[in-house]
Amino acid sequence: MDFEFPLKALPEVMRGPRVERRRILLGGSAFWGTMIEDGSLRGQLRLDDGRVVDPQTVAHLPPVDPSKIIAVHISYRSRSMETRNKPKPTDTPTYFTKPPTSLNGHGGQILKPADCKYLNYESEYAVVISRTCRNILPDEAWDYIEGFCPALDMGLQDFRDTDQGSMLRVKGADTLLPIGPGIVRGVNLFEQTLRTYRNGLVVQEAHIGDETIWGPHYMIADIARHITLMPGDVILMGTPCHSRSVDAGDLVECEITGLGRLSGRVVGIEAPRAAALGVGHAPTDSPEVRRVALGFDERVPEHFKENYRRAANKA
């Protein structure tokens, strides 16, 4: 069985031609369509009913309807080096979940409550499950993948002190998972580069094949030992170094070459009404919160830090 990279044989889901499926809102109804890859209509979206629309003019919905969303804690070498100072964080992957209500579409608003200081970006690729999957081997896992999506695994790090184990409020709040614009097949994922942009400037970057510790085939087989994965379920595959906090007004984008470019605008909102009554654990600004939210600048490339500072002035 092949757990390492590069893969000995390219799985079918990563062999061309490229196919991208998107789900949009048009006239108050949801429609699926396929991006046109060639000819004079290249870059347009052909809906399943035959109509052709410009994807720049329509609202995008998340292209997934999962029963569950499972995310890995650390799976990129640069992220492990920044946070743990070693190239592999643990012997095997560890996971947390995000509720489906955290889903957000391409171009959507990412909500930052007024009582939270640290809303961090994490660009990732998401794996979408195609059929019921349980008790399989890693080499078999590729046959259970529908495709891949860019994703932003946003996090309210202010709740780290209480939710570090579950990550429930840190990663599970509404709007904290923009995903899309579509689901893509036919692209060799391990030849692609992932980038995060804050107001147009690159603040994260990694070549997926070079930095990956565990591939999706390994993680799917690992999770499916005990948890049945259903069609539409999403697995978030981790982020590289330099996850940092963003401000209201910032435009955050995840670009994965070959897959597409996903965007979300950070919007400030009032604190929850119950917060004024002292309900629940208040957001905190502790050393542990700052350790994660602000990271370790001495362990990341200088140009990320410089772009991050410059981007703060462009909002």
NUZA-868892 format. One line per 5 residues: number of its first residue (from 1); their letters; for each residue x, y, z of N, C-alpha, C, O. Coordinates in steps of 0.2 Angstrom, whole numbers, plus 5000, padded with zeros to 4 digits. Last residue first. Example, Ala and Ser with C-alpha at 12.3 -4.5 7.8 and 13.67 -1.06 7.14 Angstrom:
<atoms>
2 = sa = 5064/4989/5035/5068/4995/5036/5064/5000/5039/5067/5006/5040; 5066/4972/5039/5062/4978/5039/5066/4984/5039/5071/4983/5042
</atoms>
This chain:
<atoms>
315 = aknaa = 4962/5237/5020/4955/5235/5021/4951/5241/5020/4945/5241/5021; 4976/5239/5019/4972/5240/5013/4964/5239/5014/4961/5240/5010; 4983/5237/5031/4982/5244/5029/4978/5245/5023/4976/5251/5021; 4985/5224/5031/4981/5227/5036/4979/5234/5035/4974/5237/5037; 4994/5221/5021/4987/5220/5020/4982/5223/5025/4977/5225/5023
310 = rryne = 5006/5224/5027/5004/5228/5022/4996/5227/5021/4993/5232/5019; 5006/5213/5036/5006/5219/5039/5004/5224/5034/5000/5229/5035; 5007/5202/5027/5001/5203/5032/5001/5210/5035/4995/5212/5035; 5018/5205/5020/5012/5205/5016/5006/5206/5021/5002/5210/5020; 5028/5202/5031/5027/5209/5028/5021/5210/5024/5018/5215/5025
305 = kfhep = 5025/5188/5033/5024/5193/5038/5023/5200/5035/5019/5204/5038; 5028/5183/5021/5022/5182/5023/5020/5187/5028/5015/5190/5028; 5042/5186/5020/5037/5189/5015/5030/5188/5017/5026/5193/5016; 5048/5178/5030/5048/5185/5031/5043/5188/5026/5039/5193/5028; 5041/5162/5034/5045/5166/5030/5044/5174/5031/5038/5176/5032
300 = vredf = 5042/5158/5052/5038/5158/5046/5042/5163/5041/5046/5167/5043; 5047/5158/5065/5047/5151/5061/5043/5152/5054/5042/5146/5052; 5045/5170/5071/5052/5168/5070/5052/5161/5066/5058/5160/5063; 5031/5170/5074/5034/5174/5068/5041/5172/5066/5043/5172/5060; 5020/5160/5078/5027/5161/5080/5031/5164/5074/5033/5160/5069
295 = glavr = 5003/5165/5082/5009/5161/5079/5016/5162/5082/5017/5166/5087; 4992/5172/5086/4997/5176/5083/5003/5172/5080/5008/5174/5077; 4983/5161/5090/4981/5167/5085/4987/5170/5082/4986/5172/5076; 4991/5153/5098/4988/5151/5092/4987/5156/5087/4988/5156/5081; 4995/5162/5108/5000/5158/5105/4998/5155/5098/5002/5154/5094
290 = rveps = 4984/5169/5112/4988/5172/5108/4994/5168/5105/4996/5169/5099; 4978/5158/5120/4975/5161/5114/4979/5164/5109/4979/5163/5103; 4988/5157/5129/4987/5151/5125/4983/5154/5119/4984/5151/5113; 4988/5170/5136/4994/5167/5133/4992/5162/5128/4995/5161/5122; 4971/5176/5132/4976/5173/5136/4982/5171/5133/4982/5172/5126
285 = dtpah = 4958/5183/5130/4965/5185/5127/4970/5183/5131/4974/5187/5133; 4942/5175/5128/4948/5177/5132/4954/5179/5127/4954/5178/5121; 4924/5176/5128/4930/5176/5124/4936/5178/5128/4935/5183/5132; 4916/5168/5142/4917/5174/5138/4924/5173/5134/4928/5169/5136; 4905/5155/5143/4912/5157/5144/4913/5163/5139/4912/5162/5133
280 = gvgla = 4888/5159/5147/4893/5155/5144/4900/5158/5146/4901/5163/5149; 4881/5175/5150/4880/5168/5148/4886/5164/5145/4888/5167/5140; 4881/5188/5154/4886/5183/5156/4885/5176/5155/4887/5172/5159; 4873/5196/5147/4870/5193/5153/4875/5188/5157/4874/5186/5162; 4879/5199/5135/4878/5204/5140/4876/5202/5147/4876/5205/5152
275 = aarpa = 4878/5187/5128/4884/5189/5131/4884/5194/5136/4887/5194/5141; 4865/5186/5122/4866/5183/5129/4873/5185/5132/4874/5184/5138; 4867/5193/5110/4863/5196/5115/4865/5193/5122/4865/5196/5127; 4884/5193/5103/4878/5189/5105/4874/5192/5111/4877/5195/5115; 4890/5208/5097/4891/5203/5101/4884/5199/5102/4879/5203/5102
270 = eigvv = 4888/5213/5080/4887/5214/5087/4888/5208/5091/4887/5202/5088; 4900/5210/5067/4893/5210/5070/4893/5212/5077/4899/5211/5080; 4910/5213/5053/4909/5214/5060/4902/5214/5062/4898/5218/5059; 4915/5202/5040/4910/5207/5042/4909/5208/5050/4908/5202/5053; 4926/5198/5028/4925/5198/5035/4920/5204/5037/4922/5210/5035
265 = rgslr = 4922/5189/5013/4923/5196/5016/4921/5195/5024/4916/5193/5026; 4930/5177/5004/4925/5178/5009/4927/5185/5012/4933/5187/5013; 4933/5166/4989/4933/5172/4993/4928/5173/4998/4923/5170/4998; 4943/5155/4980/4937/5156/4985/4938/5162/4988/4944/5163/4991; 4948/5149/4965/4949/5154/4970/4943/5156/4974/4938/5158/4971
260 = glgti = 4954/5132/4959/4950/5138/4959/4952/5143/4965/4956/5142/4969; 4961/5121/4955/4955/5120/4958/4950/5126/4958/4944/5126/4957; 4973/5125/4949/4969/5119/4946/4962/5118/4949/4958/5115/4946; 4979/5131/4964/4980/5131/4957/4976/5125/4955/4977/5119/4958; 4969/5138/4976/4972/5132/4974/4973/5131/4967/4968/5130/4963
255 = ecevl = 4966/5151/4986/4967/5149/4979/4971/5143/4979/4976/5142/4983; 4956/5160/4997/4960/5154/4996/4960/5152/4989/4955/5150/4986; 4955/5176/5004/4954/5172/4998/4959/5165/4999/4964/5166/5001; 4947/5189/5012/4951/5183/5013/4950/5178/5007/4944/5177/5006; 4946/5206/5015/4944/5201/5010/4949/5195/5010/4955/5196/5010
250 = dgadv = 4941/5215/5029/4946/5211/5026/4943/5206/5021/4938/5203/5022; 4931/5220/5037/4932/5223/5031/4937/5220/5026/4938/5221/5020; 4938/5215/5052/4932/5217/5049/4934/5221/5043/4937/5226/5043; 4953/5206/5051/4949/5212/5054/4943/5212/5050/4943/5210/5044; 4962/5191/5056/4960/5196/5051/4955/5201/5054/4952/5199/5060
245 = srshc = 4976/5182/5062/4969/5185/5063/4968/5190/5058/4973/5194/5055; 4984/5168/5053/4984/5174/5058/4977/5177/5058/4973/5175/5054; 4995/5155/5049/4988/5157/5051/4988/5163/5056/4991/5162/5061; 5008/5150/5045/5006/5158/5045/4998/5159/5045/4996/5162/5041; 5009/5135/5036/5011/5139/5042/5008/5146/5040/5006/5148/5035
240 = ptgml = 4995/5126/5029/5002/5127/5030/5003/5133/5036/4998/5135/5039; 4981/5115/5035/4984/5122/5032/4991/5122/5033/4994/5119/5038; 4969/5102/5032/4974/5106/5035/4977/5112/5031/4976/5112/5026; 4958/5096/5025/4965/5093/5025/4971/5097/5028/4976/5095/5027; 4942/5091/5029/4947/5097/5028/4954/5094/5030/4955/5091/5035
235 = ivdgp = 4930/5082/5022/4936/5081/5026/4940/5087/5024/4942/5088/5018; 4912/5080/5021/4918/5084/5019/4924/5082/5024/4923/5082/5030; 4899/5070/5013/4903/5072/5019/4910/5076/5017/4913/5074/5011; 4894/5066/5001/4893/5073/5003/4897/5075/5009/4898/5081/5010; 4889/5050/5007/4890/5055/5002/4889/5062/5003/4884/5064/5007
230 = mltih = 4898/5047/5023/4892/5047/5019/4893/5051/5013/4897/5056/5013; 4907/5036/5033/4907/5042/5029/4902/5042/5024/4901/5037/5020; 4907/5029/5049/4904/5028/5042/4904/5035/5039/4901/5040/5041; 4920/5027/5059/4915/5031/5057/4913/5030/5050/4917/5031/5046; 4931/5018/5060/4926/5018/5065/4920/5022/5064/4914/5022/5067
225 = raida = 4938/5018/5049/4939/5012/5053/4933/5012/5058/4931/5006/5059; 4937/5030/5043/4932/5025/5041/4933/5019/5045/4929/5014/5044; 4949/5037/5047/4942/5039/5049/4937/5033/5049/4933/5032/5053; 4958/5030/5039/4959/5030/5046/4952/5032/5049/4950/5028/5054; 4954/5032/5026/4954/5025/5028/4955/5025/5036/4952/5021/5039
220 = imyhp = 4955/5046/5025/4949/5042/5024/4949/5035/5027/4944/5034/5031; 4969/5047/5027/4965/5050/5032/4958/5047/5031/4954/5045/5036; 4975/5041/5016/4976/5038/5022/4971/5041/5027/4969/5037/5032; 4969/5048/5006/4968/5041/5006/4969/5038/5012/4966/5034/5015; 4974/5061/5008/4967/5060/5009/4966/5053/5009/4961/5050/5013
215 = gwite = 4991/5060/5016/4986/5061/5010/4979/5059/5012/4978/5056/5017; 5001/5068/5028/4996/5062/5026/4992/5064/5021/4989/5069/5021; 5009/5079/5024/5012/5073/5028/5008/5067/5027/5010/5061/5026; 5014/5090/5011/5009/5085/5014/5012/5080/5018/5017/5076/5016; 5023/5097/5004/5022/5098/5011/5017/5093/5015/5017/5093/5021
210 = dgiha = 5023/5094/4991/5030/5094/4994/5028/5094/5002/5033/5092/5006; 5010/5094/4986/5014/5088/4986/5020/5088/4990/5022/5083/4993; 5007/5108/4988/5003/5103/4992/5007/5096/4992/5008/5093/4997; 5016/5121/4992/5015/5116/4987/5013/5110/4990/5016/5107/4994; 5010/5136/5000/5013/5129/5000/5011/5125/4994/5006/5125/4992
205 = eqvvl = 5007/5151/5009/5008/5147/5002/5012/5141/5004/5016/5140/5008; 4999/5165/5015/5001/5158/5016/5002/5155/5009/4999/5158/5004; 4998/5178/5010/5000/5177/5017/5001/5170/5019/5003/5169/5025; 4998/5189/4997/4999/5182/4999/5002/5182/5006/5007/5185/5008; 4985/5201/4995/4992/5200/4996/4993/5193/4999/4989/5191/5004
200 = gnryt = 4972/5204/4994/4976/5204/4988/4983/5202/4989/4986/5201/4984; 4967/5204/5008/4967/5210/5004/4971/5210/4998/4974/5215/4996; 4976/5190/5009/4973/5195/5013/4973/5202/5010/4978/5205/5009; 4976/5174/5002/4977/5181/5001/4973/5185/5006/4967/5184/5008; 4985/5159/5002/4980/5163/5005/4981/5170/5004/4987/5172/5004
195 = rltqe = 4987/5145/4991/4989/5151/4993/4983/5155/4997/4977/5153/4995; 4994/5130/4985/4989/5133/4989/4991/5140/4992/4997/5140/4994; 4998/5122/4970/5000/5126/4975/4994/5129/4979/4989/5132/4975; 4998/5104/4964/4995/5111/4965/4999/5115/4970/5001/5112/4975; 5001/5091/4963/5005/5096/4959/5003/5103/4959/5006/5108/4956
190 = flnvg = 4992/5084/4970/4999/5085/4973/5004/5089/4968/5010/5089/4970; 4981/5084/4962/4981/5088/4968/4988/5089/4970/4989/5095/4972; 4978/5084/4946/4983/5081/4950/4984/5086/4956/4988/5090/4956; 4961/5084/4941/4967/5088/4943/4971/5085/4948/4969/5082/4953; 4949/5078/4941/4953/5078/4935/4959/5082/4935/4962/5084/4930
185 = rvigp = 4936/5088/4949/4939/5082/4947/4944/5083/4942/4944/5088/4938; 4929/5099/4961/4934/5098/4955/4936/5091/4955/4939/5089/4960; 4916/5109/4966/4919/5103/4967/4923/5101/4960/4920/5101/4955; 4918/5127/4968/4915/5121/4965/4918/5115/4968/4924/5115/4971; 4924/5138/4974/4917/5139/4971/4914/5132/4969/4907/5132/4969
180 = gipll = 4921/5131/4991/4920/5131/4984/4925/5135/4980/4931/5135/4982; 4917/5137/5007/4920/5132/5003/4917/5132/4995/4912/5135/4994; 4919/5145/5023/4918/5146/5015/4921/5140/5012/4926/5138/5013; 4915/5142/5037/4918/5137/5033/4916/5139/5026/4912/5136/5023; 4909/5151/5046/4916/5150/5047/4919/5144/5042/4925/5142/5043
175 = tdagk = 4895/5153/5047/4899/5156/5042/4907/5155/5042/4910/5157/5037; 4894/5149/5065/4891/5151/5058/4895/5155/5054/4899/5159/5056; 4907/5140/5073/4902/5146/5073/4900/5147/5065/4903/5145/5061; 4917/5131/5074/4910/5129/5072/4905/5134/5072/4900/5133/5070; 4930/5133/5079/4929/5132/5072/4922/5131/5070/4921/5130/5064
170 = vrlms = 4927/5138/5092/4933/5140/5089/4932/5139/5081/4933/5144/5077; 4916/5130/5097/4915/5137/5095/4921/5140/5091/4920/5145/5087; 4923/5117/5096/4916/5118/5094/4915/5125/5092/4913/5127/5087; 4935/5111/5099/4935/5116/5094/4928/5118/5092/4928/5122/5087; 4937/5101/5109/4932/5100/5105/4932/5105/5099/4930/5103/5093
165 = gqdtd = 4949/5106/5116/4948/5099/5115/4943/5098/5109/4944/5094/5104; 4948/5120/5117/4953/5117/5113/4952/5110/5112/4955/5108/5106; 4938/5128/5123/4936/5123/5117/4942/5120/5114/4941/5117/5108; 4943/5136/5132/4938/5132/5134/4937/5126/5129/4935/5121/5131; 4953/5143/5125/4954/5141/5132/4949/5136/5135/4951/5132/5139
160 = rfdql = 4949/5147/5113/4954/5142/5114/4954/5139/5121/4955/5133/5122; 4941/5157/5109/4938/5152/5113/4942/5146/5114/4940/5141/5116; 4948/5166/5101/4946/5168/5108/4943/5163/5112/4943/5163/5118; 4948/5161/5088/4953/5158/5093/4952/5161/5100/4955/5158/5105; 4938/5156/5077/4938/5161/5083/4942/5159/5088/4940/5155/5093
155 = gmdla = 4943/5152/5061/4943/5150/5068/4943/5156/5073/4947/5161/5072; 4940/5145/5045/4941/5151/5049/4940/5149/5056/4936/5144/5058; 4945/5137/5033/4943/5134/5039/4945/5140/5044/4950/5140/5048; 4941/5138/5017/4943/5142/5022/4941/5140/5029/4935/5141/5030; 4944/5128/5002/4940/5129/5008/4944/5134/5013/4950/5134/5013
150 = pcfge = 4943/5121/4986/4946/5126/4991/4941/5127/4997/4935/5127/4996; 4939/5103/4984/4937/5111/4984/4942/5115/4988/4945/5112/4993; 4937/5088/4974/4941/5093/4979/4939/5100/4978/4937/5102/4973; 4928/5073/4973/4932/5078/4971/4935/5082/4976/4934/5081/4982; 4923/5061/4978/4919/5064/4973/4924/5069/4969/4924/5070/4963
145 = iydwa = 4930/5046/4983/4931/5053/4983/4928/5056/4977/4929/5054/4971; 4932/5033/4983/4926/5035/4987/4926/5043/4987/4923/5046/4991; 4943/5028/4977/4937/5027/4974/4931/5030/4977/4925/5029/4975; 4953/5031/4987/4952/5036/4981/4946/5035/4977/4943/5039/4974; 4953/5020/4995/4950/5026/4997/4949/5031/4991/4944/5035/4991
140 = edpli = 4961/5009/4993/4954/5009/4990/4950/5016/4991/4945/5017/4988; 4973/5012/4999/4973/5011/4992/4966/5011/4989/4965/5013/4983; 4968/5011/5013/4970/5017/5010/4970/5017/5002/4968/5022/4999; 4953/5001/5015/4961/5002/5015/4962/5008/5011/4959/5011/5007; 4938/5002/5025/4942/5002/5019/4949/5002/5020/4952/5005/5025
135 = nrctr = 4927/5005/5034/4931/4999/5034/4935/4997/5027/4934/4992/5024; 4916/5014/5023/4918/5011/5030/4922/5005/5029/4921/5001/5025; 4906/5025/5014/4912/5022/5015/4914/5020/5022/4913/5024/5027; 4895/5029/5002/4895/5027/5008/4902/5023/5009/4904/5019/5005; 4902/5041/4990/4898/5036/4992/4899/5033/4999/4905/5034/5002
130 = sivva = 4910/5053/4990/4906/5051/4984/4900/5046/4986/4895/5046/4984; 4916/5066/4999/4915/5059/4999/4910/5058/4994/4905/5062/4994; 4928/5079/4996/4921/5077/4996/4920/5070/4995/4922/5067/4990; 4941/5088/5004/4939/5081/5001/4932/5080/5001/4929/5080/5007; 4948/5104/5003/4943/5099/5006/4942/5093/5001/4942/5094/4995
125 = yesey = 4963/5112/5007/4958/5109/5002/4954/5104/5005/4956/5101/5010; 4964/5128/5015/4964/5121/5015/4961/5118/5008/4957/5122/5005; 4968/5142/5025/4967/5140/5018/4968/5132/5018/4973/5130/5020; 4963/5150/5038/4967/5144/5037/4965/5141/5030/4959/5138/5030; 4962/5165/5048/4961/5161/5042/4966/5155/5042/4971/5155/5045
120 = nlykc = 4955/5169/5064/4961/5167/5060/4959/5164/5053/4954/5160/5053; 4950/5181/5074/4947/5177/5069/4953/5175/5064/4955/5180/5060; 4951/5188/5089/4955/5184/5085/4951/5179/5080/4949/5174/5082; 4942/5195/5097/4947/5198/5094/4951/5195/5089/4954/5198/5084; 4924/5196/5100/4930/5192/5098/4935/5196/5095/4934/5200/5090
115 = dapkl = 4914/5205/5102/4917/5203/5108/4923/5198/5106/4926/5195/5111; 4908/5206/5089/4912/5212/5092/4916/5210/5098/4921/5213/5100; 4911/5192/5078/4907/5196/5083/4912/5201/5086/4918/5200/5087; 4912/5191/5061/4916/5192/5067/4913/5196/5072/4912/5202/5072; 4907/5181/5048/4905/5185/5053/4910/5185/5059/4912/5180/5061
110 = iqggh = 4909/5182/5031/4912/5179/5037/4911/5183/5043/4914/5189/5043; 4899/5181/5017/4901/5186/5023/4903/5181/5028/4900/5176/5030; 4904/5174/5001/4899/5175/5007/4903/5180/5012/4909/5182/5011; 4911/5170/4990/4909/5177/4990/4904/5178/4996/4901/5184/4996; 4905/5153/4992/4910/5158/4988/4907/5165/4988/4902/5166/4986
105 = gnlst = 4896/5150/5007/4897/5149/5000/4903/5154/4998/4905/5159/5001; 4898/5140/5022/4897/5147/5019/4899/5146/5011/4903/5142/5010; 4894/5130/5036/4896/5131/5029/4894/5138/5027/4889/5141/5029; 4891/5128/5049/4896/5133/5048/4898/5134/5041/4902/5138/5039; 4881/5118/5049/4879/5125/5050/4885/5130/5049/4883/5136/5048
100 = ppktf = 4888/5106/5051/4886/5109/5044/4884/5116/5044/4884/5119/5039; 4901/5109/5063/4894/5107/5061/4893/5110/5054/4896/5114/5052; 4917/5101/5063/4913/5107/5062/4906/5105/5060/4905/5101/5056; 4928/5091/5073/4923/5092/5068/4920/5099/5068/4921/5102/5073; 4945/5085/5072/4940/5088/5076/4934/5089/5071/4935/5087/5065
95 = ytptd = 4960/5073/5074/4954/5077/5071/4949/5080/5075/4949/5079/5082; 4976/5068/5070/4971/5069/5075/4966/5074/5072/4967/5078/5068; 4987/5056/5062/4983/5062/5062/4978/5062/5068/4976/5057/5070; 5001/5049/5071/4996/5048/5066/4991/5054/5067/4992/5058/5071; 5012/5055/5078/5013/5049/5073/5008/5048/5069/5009/5045/5063
90 = tpkpk = 5013/5073/5075/5011/5067/5079/5012/5061/5075/5013/5061/5069; 5019/5082/5067/5017/5084/5074/5015/5078/5078/5017/5078/5084; 5034/5083/5059/5028/5079/5060/5026/5080/5067/5029/5078/5071; 5045/5092/5060/5042/5092/5054/5035/5087/5054/5032/5087/5049; 5044/5104/5074/5046/5097/5071/5042/5096/5065/5037/5098/5065
85 = nrtem = 5038/5115/5081/5046/5115/5080/5048/5108/5078/5054/5106/5080; 5025/5116/5082/5028/5111/5086/5036/5111/5086/5039/5107/5090; 5022/5127/5074/5018/5126/5080/5021/5121/5085/5021/5122/5091; 5031/5127/5063/5029/5133/5066/5026/5132/5073/5028/5135/5078; 5031/5113/5059/5037/5117/5061/5036/5123/5065/5039/5125/5070
80 = srsry = 5018/5112/5056/5021/5108/5061/5027/5111/5064/5028/5111/5070; 5017/5120/5045/5013/5121/5050/5016/5118/5057/5015/5120/5062; 5026/5113/5036/5028/5120/5038/5024/5122/5044/5026/5126/5049; 5020/5101/5034/5026/5101/5037/5028/5108/5040/5030/5109/5046; 5003/5098/5037/5008/5101/5033/5014/5102/5037/5014/5104/5043
75 = sihva = 4993/5094/5046/4995/5090/5041/5000/5092/5036/5002/5089/5031; 4984/5096/5061/4990/5098/5057/4992/5092/5052/4992/5087/5054; 4970/5092/5062/4973/5097/5066/4979/5100/5062/4979/5106/5060; 4957/5089/5050/4963/5087/5053/4966/5093/5057/4966/5098/5054; 4939/5088/5051/4945/5092/5050/4951/5089/5054/4951/5087/5059
70 = iiksp = 4924/5084/5045/4929/5082/5049/4935/5085/5047/4937/5085/5041; 4907/5086/5045/4913/5089/5042/4918/5087/5047/4918/5089/5053; 4892/5077/5040/4897/5079/5045/4903/5082/5041/4904/5080/5035; 4883/5077/5030/4880/5075/5036/4885/5076/5042/4884/5077/5048; 4884/5090/5018/4887/5085/5022/4883/5083/5028/4879/5087/5031
65 = dvppl = 4883/5095/5004/4878/5095/5009/4879/5089/5013/4876/5084/5013; 4892/5107/4993/4891/5101/4997/4885/5101/5002/4883/5107/5004; 4895/5119/4988/4893/5114/4983/4893/5107/4987/4894/5102/4984; 4886/5133/4995/4891/5128/4996/4890/5122/4991/4884/5120/4991; 4882/5145/4981/4880/5141/4987/4886/5136/4989/4889/5134/4984
60 = havtq = 4884/5161/4975/4886/5154/4975/4884/5151/4982/4885/5154/4987; 4875/5172/4964/4877/5170/4971/4879/5162/4971/4875/5158/4969; 4881/5178/4949/4877/5174/4953/4880/5173/4960/4886/5173/4961; 4891/5184/4941/4885/5188/4942/4880/5184/4946/4874/5187/4947; 4901/5175/4938/4903/5181/4941/4897/5185/4943/4897/5190/4947
55 = pdvvr = 4897/5165/4930/4897/5164/4937/4899/5170/4941/4898/5170/4947; 4884/5168/4918/4891/5170/4920/4892/5169/4928/4888/5172/4931; 4876/5154/4912/4876/5160/4915/4883/5162/4917/4888/5157/4917; 4865/5145/4901/4872/5147/4902/4872/5153/4906/4869/5158/4904; 4854/5131/4902/4855/5138/4902/4862/5139/4904/4866/5135/4907
50 = gddlr = 4852/5117/4905/4854/5120/4898/4856/5127/4898/4859/5129/4893; 4850/5112/4917/4844/5113/4913/4845/5116/4906/4841/5117/4902; 4862/5113/4923/4860/5106/4921/4853/5107/4917/4852/5102/4913; 4871/5127/4917/4867/5124/4921/4864/5117/4919/4864/5116/4913; 4887/5131/4913/4881/5128/4910/4877/5124/4915/4879/5119/4918
45 = lqgrl = 4896/5145/4916/4893/5140/4919/4887/5137/4916/4882/5141/4915; 4911/5151/4908/4904/5151/4909/4902/5145/4913/4905/5140/4912; 4924/5147/4904/4923/5151/4910/4916/5153/4912/4915/5156/4917; 4921/5147/4887/4925/5145/4892/4925/5150/4898/4925/5156/4897; 4914/5149/4875/4910/5150/4882/4914/5148/4888/4912/5147/4893
40 = sgdei = 4922/5146/4865/4920/5153/4866/4917/5154/4872/4917/5160/4875; 4932/5132/4872/4928/5136/4867/4926/5143/4869/4929/5146/4873; 4931/5124/4888/4934/5125/4881/4929/5130/4877/4923/5130/4879; 4924/5122/4900/4932/5122/4900/4935/5124/4893/4941/5127/4893; 4911/5127/4910/4913/5126/4903/4921/5127/4902/4923/5133/4904
35 = mtgwf = 4906/5120/4925/4910/5125/4921/4912/5123/4914/4914/5117/4913; 4889/5115/4927/4896/5113/4926/4900/5118/4922/4897/5121/4917; 4877/5116/4941/4880/5117/4934/4887/5115/4933/4890/5114/4938; 4862/5117/4950/4869/5114/4949/4871/5115/4942/4866/5116/4937; 4852/5129/4959/4854/5125/4953/4861/5123/4953/4865/5126/4955
30 = asggl = 4840/5135/4969/4846/5132/4969/4847/5128/4962/4842/5124/4961; 4830/5151/4968/4831/5143/4968/4838/5141/4967/4842/5145/4964; 4830/5164/4966/4828/5162/4972/4828/5154/4973/4826/5151/4978; 4837/5167/4954/4829/5168/4955/4826/5165/4961/4820/5163/4961; 4849/5156/4959/4847/5160/4953/4839/5161/4954/4835/5156/4954
25 = lirrr = 4863/5151/4967/4857/5153/4968/4854/5158/4962/4858/5163/4961; 4873/5136/4963/4872/5143/4963/4864/5144/4965/4860/5140/4965; 4886/5125/4963/4879/5126/4965/4878/5133/4966/4881/5136/4970; 4897/5117/4951/4895/5122/4955/4888/5122/4957/4884/5120/4953; 4910/5106/4946/4903/5107/4947/4902/5112/4952/4905/5112/4958
20 = evrpg = 4922/5103/4934/4920/5107/4940/4913/5108/4940/4910/5111/4936; 4934/5093/4927/4927/5094/4928/4926/5098/4934/4928/5096/4940; 4948/5090/4917/4945/5093/4922/4938/5094/4922/4935/5096/4917; 4949/5073/4910/4949/5080/4909/4946/5083/4916/4943/5080/4920; 4963/5069/4921/4959/5073/4917/4954/5069/4913/4954/5063/4912
15 = rmvep = 4964/5061/4937/4965/5061/4930/4961/5065/4926/4955/5066/4928; 4960/5061/4950/4965/5066/4948/4967/5065/4941/4971/5069/4939; 4951/5050/4951/4949/5056/4953/4953/5062/4951/4951/5068/4951; 4960/5039/4948/4956/5041/4943/4953/5048/4945/4952/5052/4940; 4977/5042/4954/4970/5039/4955/4966/5042/4950/4967/5048/4947
10 = laklp = 4992/5038/4947/4988/5043/4948/4981/5040/4949/4978/5037/4944; 5004/5028/4956/4999/5028/4950/4994/5034/4952/4992/5034/4958; 5013/5031/4966/5015/5027/4961/5011/5027/4955/5013/5027/4949; 5014/5048/4972/5010/5042/4971/5013/5038/4965/5015/5041/4960; 5029/5055/4979/5023/5055/4975/5020/5048/4974/5023/5043/4975
5 = fefdm = 5022/5050/4995/5022/5054/4989/5029/5054/4986/5034/5054/4989; 5015/5036/5003/5019/5041/5002/5018/5045/4996/5014/5043/4992; 5007/5025/5005/5005/5030/5009/5009/5036/5007/5008/5042/5009; 5002/5011/4996/5006/5017/4995/5004/5023/4999/4999/5026/4998; 5004/4994/5000/5000/5000/5000/5004/5006/5000/5010/5006/5003
</atoms>
